[in-house]
Amino acid sequence: MDSTAMPGPPPHAAKPKGACSPASRRPAGPRVIGPAELATLRRLVGDGVSVIEAARTFKIGRSTTYAALAES
């Protein structure tokens, strides 16, 4: 091994957790549901329909539904 090699991790080493700054993240895609659908979604969940069933009604994912309900 060459004694003049640079110390430190190899160039392909994983970055430490949290190393990605918010400015360098990729932007999110377009909104899946609009304001009218969001209002209907809130009404359904408020009326006792489960979040999963409400998500199936709009053909969107459970995590997307939770994120939409948490936005405002």
C-alpha positions in Angstrom: 0.0 0.0 0.0 1.2 3.5 -0.8 2.1 5.6 2.3 1.0 8.8 0.5 -2.6 7.7 0.2 -5.1 10.2 1.5 -6.7 9.2 4.8 -10.5 9.0 5.2 -13.3 7.0 3.8 -13.3 5.8 0.2 -15.2 8.0 -2.3 -18.1 5.5 -2.5 -18.7 5.5 1.2 -22.2 6.2 2.5 -22.9 9.7 3.8 -23.7 10.1 7.4 -27.4 10.1 8.3 -28.9 13.6 7.9 -26.1 14.7 5.5 -28.6 15.7 2.8 -29.6 19.3 3.2 -33.2 20.3 2.5 -32.2 22.4 -0.4 -30.6 19.5 -2.3 -33.6 17.2 -2.0 -35.7 16.5 -5.0 -39.0 18.4 -5.2 -42.2 16.6 -4.5 -44.4 15.5 -7.4 -47.7 17.1 -8.3 -50.5 17.0 -5.7 -52.5 13.7 -5.9 -55.8 15.2 -4.6 -57.1 18.7 -5.0 -58.9 20.9 -2.5 -62.4 19.5 -3.3 -61.2 15.9 -2.8 -59.4 16.9 0.3 -62.6 18.4 1.8 -64.5 15.2 0.9 -61.7 13.1 2.4 -61.8 15.1 5.7 -65.6 14.7 5.8 -65.4 10.9 5.2 -62.9 10.5 8.0 -64.9 12.8 10.3 -68.0 10.7 9.7 -66.2 7.6 10.9 -64.9 6.0 7.7 -61.4 4.6 8.3 -58.5 6.3 6.7 -57.7 3.2 4.7 -61.3 3.0 3.3 -61.2 6.7 2.5 -57.9 6.2 0.7 -59.3 3.4 -1.4 -62.3 5.6 -2.4 -59.8 8.0 -4.0 -57.4 5.3 -5.1 -54.5 6.9 -3.2 -52.1 5.4 -0.7 -52.6 5.3 3.0 -49.5 7.4 3.7 -50.6 9.9 1.1 -53.9 10.2 2.8 -52.4 10.7 6.2 -50.0 13.4 4.7 -52.9 15.2 3.1 -55.0 15.1 6.3 -52.0 16.5 8.3 -51.2 19.4 6.0 -53.6 22.0 7.3 
